Amino acid sequence: MIRVLIIDDSLFMRRAISRMIAGDRELEVIDTAINGQMGLEKIRALRPDVVTMDVEMPVMDGLSLLRALRSEPRDARPAVLMCSSLTRQGSHAALQAMSLGAGDIILKDPAVVSAGSAGFQHELIAKLKALGGARKTARPPAPPAPRPLGWVHRGPPELVLIGSSTGGPPVLETILAALPERAPFPVVIAQHMPPLFTRTMAERLDQLCKVRVRHGDANTTLEPGSATIIVGGRHGRVAREGGKGHRLIVGDEPRSAPFKPSVNELLDSGAAFGPRCLGIVLTGMGDDGAVGAGAMARAGGTVLSQDEGSSVVYGMPRAVAEAGHSRGSFRPKELGALLAELASRPPVVQAA
């Protein structure tokens, strides 16, 4: 049983979330709190597996509570699902919350919640199970071992494609921050998030990183020294443009894909570049990316995955690794170091 604590200053939201969770046999609401200070006291007393937490609350807000939790013993910290409003201010706060340790975000629209949206309830329960279940089964991280990072490519790849979901934004920040300004390849990222959040994340990363970070909300040319985050709610595929250029194609197909943008679609398009494409699958629930990684691997491309100890939810990278498509599992800093090292290599001169 996954034990849930609800922290929200809205009585309506506390009751609505409690009601939605009550019908699931794997989840149990153990208590509620009306602000961050009360929530911190109940976290210490009740040791929940996961908490849902509002951002704006009296006495102590959600961001302050996350900062306070960083001082608690690691085994006493619950997984955190932030409830964010769909506003620019709310999206900035939610991404800041993830950098402070929140595992995931869910959009809190009172109109949708009051209507008893089955979609919201399904998303809420899925995220609580993923976060709470991962915390209950988490193992202490293994001590670092030396890893040979030089075997991936002889020279820099043409393209780097990254798929990410639950817990991904802080990992992306670590990886992209390691890249030099003049990296000789473009990076394209499929992150499972709503459109406003992917735009806000692109703006945030553009300020923090040496490479230019853009929001890919339309078909666009991909330039070396740039990272493009595909707009939430749509798919992105890469294609060759002209002789040596690359282009991002944004579209709505396949409409049946459960996640938009789809990591499978992005990696599958990378298979056309064969051994000159590098794919990376990061933390996230489910198995999005496993099919696309298989297509890349069969075409001679290299796929890497995030390791279990550093993943908030070891679902997507596990699926890729267990299918035999990953050439190695790495921590975020190792992935950043690997890309930085690849960016420094001279290009491979093709024989005439």
C-alpha positions in Angstrom: 0.0 0.0 0.0 1.3 3.5 -1.0 0.6 6.0 1.8 -0.4 9.5 0.6 -0.4 12.8 2.4 -2.3 15.7 0.8 -1.0 19.2 1.4 -3.2 22.0 0.0 -4.8 25.1 1.5 -8.0 24.5 -0.5 -10.6 22.4 1.3 -12.2 21.7 -2.0 -8.9 20.3 -3.5 -8.1 18.3 -0.4 -11.5 16.6 -0.5 -11.5 16.1 -4.3 -8.0 14.5 -4.4 -8.9 12.3 -1.4 -12.1 11.2 -3.1 -10.2 10.3 -6.3 -7.6 8.3 -4.5 -10.0 6.5 -2.2 -11.3 4.2 -5.0 -7.8 2.7 -5.7 -6.8 -0.3 -3.6 -3.0 0.4 -3.9 -3.3 4.0 -2.5 -4.3 5.2 1.0 -4.8 8.8 2.1 -3.3 8.9 5.6 -3.9 12.6 6.3 -4.2 16.1 4.9 -2.5 19.4 5.8 -3.5 23.0 5.0 0.0 24.6 4.7 3.6 23.7 4.4 4.5 24.0 8.1 1.7 21.6 9.1 2.7 19.3 6.1 6.3 19.2 7.4 5.2 18.2 10.9 2.9 15.5 9.5 5.7 14.2 7.1 7.9 13.8 10.2 5.2 12.1 12.3 3.6 9.9 9.6 6.4 9.1 7.2 4.2 9.0 4.0 5.5 7.4 0.8 4.3 10.3 -1.4 2.7 13.7 -0.9 0.7 15.9 -3.2 1.7 19.5 -2.6 0.3 22.9 -3.7 2.8 25.6 -4.7 1.1 28.6 -3.1 0.1 28.2 0.5 0.0 30.4 3.7 2.6 30.1 6.5 5.0 28.0 4.4 4.6 27.5 0.7 5.5 24.5 -1.4 8.9 25.6 -2.4 9.9 26.4 1.1 8.7 23.0 2.2 10.8 21.4 -0.4 13.9 23.3 0.8 13.1 22.2 4.4 12.8 18.5 3.3 16.4 18.6 1.9 17.6 18.9 5.5 15.7 15.8 6.5 17.3 12.3 6.5 17.1 10.8 3.0 14.9 7.8 4.1 12.5 10.3 5.7 11.8 12.3 2.6 8.6 11.3 0.7 8.3 11.5 -3.1 6.6 14.7 -4.0 3.9 15.4 -6.7 3.5 19.2 -7.2 0.1 20.5 -8.1 0.6 23.5 -10.3 -1.8 26.0 -12.0 -1.6 26.3 -15.8 0.0 29.7 -15.8 3.4 31.1 -16.7 4.0 31.8 -13.1 2.8 28.4 -12.1 5.0 26.7 -14.7 8.2 28.6 -13.5 7.4 27.6 -9.9 6.8 24.0 -10.8 10.1 23.7 -12.6 11.9 25.3 -9.7 10.1 22.7 -7.5 11.6 19.9 -9.6 15.1 21.4 -9.2 14.5 21.3 -5.4 13.5 17.6 -5.4 9.9 17.3 -6.5 9.4 14.2 -8.7 6.7 15.3 -11.0 4.0 17.9 -11.7 0.2 17.6 -12.3 -1.9 20.5 -13.5 -4.4 21.7 -10.9 -7.4 23.1 -12.8 -10.3 23.5 -10.3 -12.9 23.4 -13.1 -11.5 20.1 -14.4 -11.3 18.6 -10.9 -14.8 19.7 -9.9 -16.2 18.1 -13.1 -14.7 14.8 -11.9 -12.5 14.4 -14.9 -11.6 10.8 -15.5 -8.5 11.9 -17.3 -7.2 13.9 -14.3 -8.0 11.1 -11.9 -6.2 8.6 -14.1 -3.1 10.8 -14.4 -3.1 11.5 -10.6 -3.3 7.9 -9.7 -0.7 6.8 -12.3 1.8 9.5 -11.0 1.2 8.7 -7.4 1.8 5.0 -8.0 4.9 5.6 -10.0 6.5 8.0 -7.5 5.4 6.2 -4.4 6.2 2.8 -5.8 9.7 3.9 -6.9 10.4 5.3 -3.4 9.3 2.0 -1.7 11.5 -0.1 -3.9 14.5 2.3 -4.2 17.9 0.9 -3.4 20.9 2.9 -2.1 23.0 4.1 -5.0 26.0 2.0 -5.8 29.4 3.5 -5.4 30.7 5.1 -8.6 32.8 2.8 -10.8 35.2 4.0 -13.5 33.5 3.9 -16.9 35.2 4.0 -20.3 33.4 6.9 -22.0 35.4 7.1 -25.1 33.9 4.2 -27.1 30.6 5.6 -28.2 31.7 7.4 -31.4 35.0 7.9 -33.1 34.0 11.6 -33.7 31.1 13.8 -32.6 27.7 12.5 -33.7 25.6 14.3 -36.2 22.6 14.4 -33.8 21.9 13.8 -30.1 18.3 12.8 -29.3 17.1 12.6 -25.7 13.8 11.2 -24.3 12.7 12.2 -20.8 9.7 12.1 -18.5 9.1 11.9 -14.7 12.0 13.6 -12.9 13.7 14.6 -16.2 14.0 18.4 -16.1 16.8 18.6 -13.5 18.6 15.8 -15.3 18.4 17.7 -18.6 19.7 20.8 -16.8 22.8 18.8 -15.7 23.4 17.3 -19.1 22.9 20.5 -21.2 24.9 22.6 -18.8 28.0 20.5 -19.5 27.9 21.2 -23.3 30.2 23.9 -24.7 28.8 26.8 -26.6 30.1 25.6 -29.9 29.0 22.0 -29.6 29.3 20.6 -33.2 25.9 18.8 -33.1 22.3 19.8 -32.4 20.4 18.2 -29.5 16.6 17.4 -29.7 14.6 16.6 -26.6 11.2 14.9 -26.1 10.1 15.7 -22.5 6.6 14.6 -21.4 5.1 17.9 -20.3 2.2 20.3 -21.4 3.1 23.0 -23.9 3.4 25.9 -21.5 5.8 23.9 -19.3 8.0 22.8 -22.2 8.2 26.5 -23.3 9.1 27.6 -19.8 11.7 24.9 -19.5 13.3 26.0 -22.7 13.5 29.6 -21.5 15.0 28.5 -18.1 17.6 26.2 -19.7 18.5 28.9 -22.3 19.5 31.2 -19.4 21.5 28.5 -17.6 23.3 26.8 -20.4 26.1 27.8 -22.8 24.3 26.2 -25.8 21.2 28.0 -27.1 18.0 26.2 -26.0 14.9 26.7 -28.1 11.2 25.7 -28.0 10.4 23.5 -31.0 6.8 24.4 -31.6 7.1 24.4 -35.4 9.2 22.9 -38.2 12.6 24.4 -37.8 16.2 23.9 -38.9 18.4 22.3 -36.3 21.7 24.1 -35.8 25.0 22.9 -34.1 25.4 24.3 -30.7 21.7 24.3 -30.0 19.2 22.2 -28.0 15.5 22.1 -29.1 12.7 21.0 -26.7 9.8 19.6 -28.6 6.5 21.4 -27.7 4.3 19.4 -25.4 1.2 17.9 -26.8 2.8 17.3 -30.3 5.3 14.9 -31.8 8.8 15.7 -33.2 10.8 13.8 -35.7 14.2 14.7 -37.2 15.1 14.6 -40.9 18.0 15.5 -43.1 17.8 19.0 -44.7 19.9 19.5 -47.8 23.3 17.9 -47.8 24.4 18.0 -44.2 21.7 20.0 -42.4 19.0 18.7 -40.1 15.4 19.6 -39.5 12.8 19.1 -36.8 9.4 18.1 -38.1 6.5 18.8 -35.7 3.2 17.1 -36.2 0.2 15.4 -34.5 0.6 11.8 -35.9 0.4 9.2 -34.5 -2.6 10.5 -32.6 -2.8 7.2 -30.8 0.5 7.6 -29.0 0.0 7.8 -25.3 2.6 10.4 -24.7 3.1 13.6 -26.8 5.9 14.2 -27.6 6.6 10.5 -28.1 10.2 9.4 -27.3 9.5 6.4 -29.6 8.8 8.7 -32.5 11.8 10.9 -32.0 14.3 7.9 -31.7 12.7 6.1 -34.5 13.4 9.1 -36.8 17.0 9.0 -35.6 17.4 5.5 -37.1 17.7 7.1 -40.5 21.1 8.6 -39.4 22.5 5.1 -38.6 25.8 5.1 -36.5 26.0 9.0 -36.6 23.1 9.4 -34.2 23.3 9.1 -30.4 20.1 8.5 -28.4 19.7 8.9 -24.6 16.7 7.7 -22.5 16.2 9.3 -19.1 14.1 8.8 -16.1 10.4 8.2 -16.5 7.5 5.9 -15.9 6.3 3.4 -18.6 8.3 2.2 -21.6 8.2 5.1 -24.1 11.4 5.0 -26.0 12.0 1.3 -26.0 10.6 0.7 -29.6 12.4 3.8 -31.0 15.6 2.7 -29.3 15.3 -0.7 -30.9 15.0 0.9 -34.3 18.1 3.1 -33.7 20.1 0.2 -32.4 19.3 -2.0 -35.4 20.3 0.9 -37.7 23.7 1.0 -36.0 23.0 4.0 -33.8 24.1 4.2 -30.2 21.6 4.3 -27.3 22.4 5.1 -23.7 20.2 5.1 -20.7 20.1 6.7 -17.2 21.0 4.4 -14.4 18.6 3.1 -11.8 20.1 4.8 -8.8 19.8 8.4 -10.2 16.3 7.9 -11.8 13.2 9.2 -10.0 11.3 6.5 -11.8 13.3 3.7 -13.4 10.7 2.8 -16.0 11.7 4.1 -19.5 15.4 3.5 -19.0 14.7 0.0 -17.6 12.6 -0.9 -20.6 15.4 0.2 -23.0 18.1 -1.6 -21.0 16.2 -4.9 -20.5 15.4 -5.0 -24.2 19.1 -5.0 -24.9 19.1 -1.6 -26.8 21.2 0.4 -24.3 25.0 0.3 -24.6 25.4 1.5 -21.0 23.6 3.1 -18.0 25.0 6.3 -16.7 24.4 9.0 -14.1 23.4 12.5 -15.2 26.9 14.0 -14.6 28.5 11.1 -16.5 26.1 11.7 -19.5 27.0 15.4 -19.5 30.7 14.6 -19.3 30.3 12.1 -22.2 28.6 14.7 -24.4 31.1 17.3 -23.6 33.9 14.9 -24.5 32.3 14.0 -27.8 31.8 17.7 -28.5 35.5 18.3 -28.2 36.5 15.6 -30.7 37.6 16.5 -34.3 35.1 15.4 -36.9 35.7 12.1 -38.7 36.9 12.7 -42.3 35.0 10.4 -44.6 37.0 8.6 -47.3 36.3 9.7 -50.8 
